Structures are given as structure tokens and as C-alpha cells.
Amino acid sequence: MNERVGYIGLGLMGRPIALNLLHAGYPLAVYARRESVLRPLIDAGATSYSSPQALAAQCDVIITNVSDSCDVEEVVLGEQGVIHGARAGSVVIDMSTISPGVTRTAAQQLAEKGVEMLDAPVSGGTVGAETGTLSIMVGGKADVFERLRPLFEVIGKNITHVGGSGAGQVAKACNQLIVAQMMAAIGEAFVLAEASGVEPRKVRAALMGGFAGSRILEVHGRRMLEHDFLPGFKASLHQKDLHIVREAAAECEVTLPGTELVSGYLDALIDSGQGELDSAALVTVLEQRNGVMLNKTP
Amino acid sequence: MNERVGYIGLGLMGRPIALNLLHAGYPLAVYARRESVLRPLIDAGATSYSSPQALAAQCDVIITNVSDSCDVEEVVLGEQGVIHGARAGSVVIDMSTISPGVTRTAAQQLAEKGVEMLDAPVSGGTVGAETGTLSIMVGGKADVFERLRPLFEVIGKNITHVGGSGAGQVAKACNQLIVAQMMAAIGEAFVLAEASGVEPRKVRAALMGGFAGSRILEVHGRRMLEHDFLPGFKASLHQKDLHIVREAAAECEVTLPGTELVSGYLDALIDSGQGELDSAALVTVLEQRNGVMLNKTP
């Protein structure tokens, strides 16, 4: 029989993942502060609980999918947190993108109660969540991961056990710093082309098949050239993730100058009140600083 | 009947391209200073000439494939240069990676003699040259490009007419600045992972299928993790190309901070006497500055 799963954090990512688990036959318990968020899940057959603690007491697996490190601390370790209800032998899977350090602390405290924890941040956006094709980067004990592999396979396609507790978060941090720097590099290329009197969209086409090609050039390159900044993935969330990168870098005493550079672009974008745009909008900072506009509609 | 093609610059890239043209049935004239470079081409049926000028007088299309802007200036515009021999109606194709500004100057001077010029830098390395699968970024008149499309199709696969004279070089500059920054971003990710106690090779595996994935992560990511820096594409040549990027940026008054950053890594690598390594070796600069080693053989 499938594990009884509790889901906390039913936002843009959490809701479609929870529904996929429900449709795959996992009995589902849910918790949220707002009734409106719970309704579609309850209609689909989930049972709602009044606190993370109450939910955890009834579940074999508790998935958290919230916004930031402090949210995970609250729902897992807080006053009515998962830790106070979870039974020995149950597993917490945190699918949020948070600090590797906070992850390790939570895992340690849960371990003292006999509760396992996997960090399992994802990449692939709401489309990946809906279609069950997310990339999942997992940290924690290998045997716990293997036991829950069937559950992960409902949620995603490219599922990698990266290492011990926090390793999934480190991989996600790496993902986010690479994506941000790829976008900034593509932005520099387009700005150079435009300022040189060459059409950036032709440069994009010329580069797609070669070594400079990538899904970022394809998807976010197009966004940049059309100024199509409806998210997607919000700049404010990407900036939050780069904050996690910088924190993690500081903790292990490494310096990441490229990450610092693109963090500055996202800061400037957010300071100008545009944090709700897709993070590809960081190109507008490069445009403004260089007096160039890429989306010249004919 | 195929155009009679003259080829100047028979190095690692030029030789296989010239041989492909010969095998495709193009009568081939060649020029090189060194007999040893000419020999394999002459053995395959090419005719050698004593100067670029003498070669140009006998050809419909003259391809130059040399190292740098000053080499193009010499073989095209110099004392015994192509310009003094080329007939009105013939076409110079420069496949070197050089400055867009020098390209436009050469094209203008050739135009005064009724000689057309296309800039057609390539991407794809010696393997792409040998297999006829290069990406080719073409600048110059569209009708001249269309007329010579069959010749380009012998040489490459992803062939894009980007715009007027110099536009091919601008696209190549964009290619090179993006590739360099992607390598540096991947380097930062691996350094962060290693310093955090997470295996970078597992991070690479986790990221391959997602948005941070690319051929650079696949090919150069592996090079970085194995310290396999046999070129490939030499750091000294990548630095030369970034010099072209910076020149082009200065000419149109744009600032490219990410390009400046990675140029600094290549400078440091070359200053330490390692310019002959593949440019992926720029990761060693990040390793050294952070006291981290990626290629820990078990």
C-alpha cells in the first residue's frame, strides 16, 4: 500500500505536485492557513488538518513546499510544527529551495526524534510540476531515498541522489547561480549585437545550434528579445535563491564573483519595483546601463 | 561548374575545410609560407601559388582562415595581398575570427576594386571542420551569400546569414563571450559544491537535464572535473577572441562586466604560462583563489 502523504505548502508548485500524488493513489493529507488554497485539494479527495503537527501525526511521509528557510523552520520546527507530531520512522521531504545549513539543522533535530529528512528541491517550473517532469535534486540517506523513489517518480523525471543532508539544496543553489549567469551572459551578447547594428534575434538563431546554445538561450533569450517577462520564475524568487547561494558560499569561505555580479542586476531590478517580472528581465538592467533597447517592435 | 577556390591559412581548421572542398569537387588553389603545410593539400590535388596576390588572380572565391585581425590585414590588404590580384566579381570569404571593425575596413577596400567580401567565422572546432558540421555565422550582402550557399553547405550545417559586413564577426564575438561566461559559472558551481562537501560530478549529473544544462556543462564540465585540459580550443585563442569582444564593445560604447570578469580569469591563466591548455582550464583560477581542487582522483 502507498504511504500516507501529508502536504504543506500548496502554492504554484505544491498544488499540482500534490494533485499528481493523489491521482497516483497516495492517500493525501493537507495543511494550509487559507481555506481557498485547500478547497481544490479537498474536492479531489484530500483530508485537511488544523496544523503541521496534527497532519504529521497521521502521515508516513510529510512533504513541505514553502517559500524560504524561515518558513521551513516554522512548519517543521515551530510551535505547532511537524516535529511535534511526526512518528519515529516517518520521513520529512522538503521540496522548498532553502539554505543547505538550515536543512542540515532541521534534519539533525528530526533525527533526534527518529524522523528522517530528505531535501529535494526541484527545477522545471509550474509546467514541470503539472506534467510530473520536474528535475529533483535529493540530499539525505541513500536508503531512505531509494525507499521513496516510487513517490519521486510520480513527481519528476530527472531524479538524482546528490549526497547527504543538504546536498540537494547545494545542487539547486548551483543550478540557480548557473542559470542567472547564463541569462546575464546572453544579455551581454544581445546588447553588444544591438549596439553594433546587428539584429540580436539573428545572433540568437546563429548561436542556437552551437556551443553557446542552451535551453536558456532558447526560452529566456526569446523572452529578452520580446520583453516577455510574464513569469515563469519571478526575479524576486531568483534573488532569494542567489541569497542562499551567497550564504552557502560564505559558510564554506568561497568567493563567487559572477554570482555577485548577477545578484547586483537582480537587486537593481527589484529596487526599481520589478521583482514580480520573470528573472530574465535582468537584461533590462544591462539595456538601461548601456542605453540600448532589445524589443524594437517593427 | 564549381567556383575555383583559393585557400589561405591551412592550419588546424583550414586544412580539413580545404580538403572537404576539394573532395566536393571544387578546384583548389592554396597558399602557405611553409612547404610542410602545403604538402597534404598538393598531394590531394591542390595547386600552390607563391603569394596571396598570385593565388587571388586565378580564383573566383578566396577563403582566408588565419589567426588574427593583423593576419587578415596582411594577407588581404598587404603588399602581396589578395586585393592586388583579385578580379572584379570575385569574392573573399574570411573564416578567421577577427574584429568586426577590421572586417568592415577590408570589405570596403575590396569593394572599391569590385571584389565582394563575406565574413564567415565558424564554431565547432576541428571535429566540426573535419566532419563538415561547423556552425557558420555569415556577414555581408545577402545575394552574395545565397550564391555561395552550396559552398558553405560543404563546410557546415548550421549556416546563418546574420546581417551586413561584420555581422558574422559580431555573432562569433557573442558566441565566445557566452561560452566563456558559461564555463566560469559552471566553475563557480563546482567550487561551491566541492567546498560544501558535495561531489561536483553528482551536481553535474543532477543539472544536466534541467535549465542549467548545456553542451558546455556536458563537455567542458567533464573537462573541469577531470582536469582534462588537452585542447580543444586553447585558452590563448579564447583570450584573443575576448579581446575582440572588448574592442567591439568599446567601439559601440557598451560595458560588458561579465566579459571583463572572465577575461581576467583567462589573463591569470595565461600569465601563469598555461595559455596552451583548453580554455576550460580557467576553472583552475577559481580553484586556486578558493583553495579547492576538483579533480580528486580516488
Interface residues (C-beta under 8 A of the other chain):
Chain A: P100 S123 G124 S135 M137 G139 K157 N158 T160 H161 V162 G163 G164 G166 A167 V170 A171 A173 C174 N175 L177 I178 V179 Q181 M182 A184 A185 I186 E188 A189 F190 V191 L192 A193 A195 S196 G197 V198 E199 K202 V203 A205 A206 L207 M208 G209 G210 F211 A212 G213 S214 R215 I216 L217 V219 V245 A248 A249 E251 C252 E253 V254 T255 L256 P257 G258 T259 L261 V262 R289 N290 V292
Chain B: P100 S123 G124 S135 M137 G139 K157 N158 T160 H161 V162 G163 G164 G166 A167 V170 A171 A173 C174 N175 L177 I178 V179 Q181 M182 A184 A185 I186 E188 A189 F190 V191 L192 A193 A195 S196 G197 V198 E199 K202 V203 A205 A206 L207 M208 G209 G210 F211 A212 G213 S214 R215 I216 L217 V219 V245 A248 A249 E251 C252 E253 V254 T255 L256 P257 G258 T259 L261 V262 R289 N290 V292
